[in-house]
Every structure is written in structure tokens, then in C-alpha cells.
């Protein structure tokens, strides 16, 4: 019976974090200067790399949120705050960078896609470090 309980808890974490991933993707689609649906239809690898970075960054944030507490509500809160911070910093980067992200990614600039992929991973690691620093 204990094993079934543990699997149910695991399933609960998965469902909650998948919902949070859907929200993160929706927010990213909303703030980004390009349509993710159109990019997917065009098989745009540059934008695919950006999304991969978003999901890897999200994984880093959510793993840290999970390990910091046994409360799914606190982990979801920390994950949501991390996502908002990561997307906010992406927008700041977009504003200060002279390149037209929408046009370059639409043109398939894979180098920019890799740069933004790395940016999301970097941002998530820094956010996790900062959240752990302030919590301790």
C-alpha cells in the first residue's frame, strides 16, 4: 500500500509540474515576438532550440523547488516565481540586444537559437542559486 501511495504522490508532482510547464510555454508564447505554432509548422530549428532552453531551464527550476520542500504548494509557488523571473529576464535581454529576435529566429538563425537556449539555462541556474541563498 505504501508503494501505491508513493506512486500517487509522484504522479501528483508530475501533473502539477506539467501544468506549470504549459503555463510557462503559454506565457513565453505571449511575450515572445514570434508565434510558436507557426514556427513549429515551419519546423524552425532555431526556435526549437529556444524552447528546449526554456524547458531545460524550467526543469532546473522545478527540481530545485521540489528538493527545497515537501509541500507541493510551496514548490509550485517557487517554480512559478522562477518562471516569471526567467521570462522577465529574457524580455530584458531582448530589449537591450540590438538584434531583431523575431526576424532572425524566423529566418532560422540557429546561432541565436542556441544563444537563447543557453540564456534560459543560465538564468534558471542563477535564479535557483539566488533563491537558495536567500532561503538559507
ABEGO torsion letter per residue (X at the ends): XAAAAAAAAAAAAAAAAAAAAAAAAAAAAAABABBAAAAAAAGBAAAAAAAAAAAAAAAAAAAAAAAABABAAAAAAAAAAAAAAAAAAAAAAAAABABBAAAAAAAGBAAAAAAAAAAAAAAAAAAAAAAAAAAX
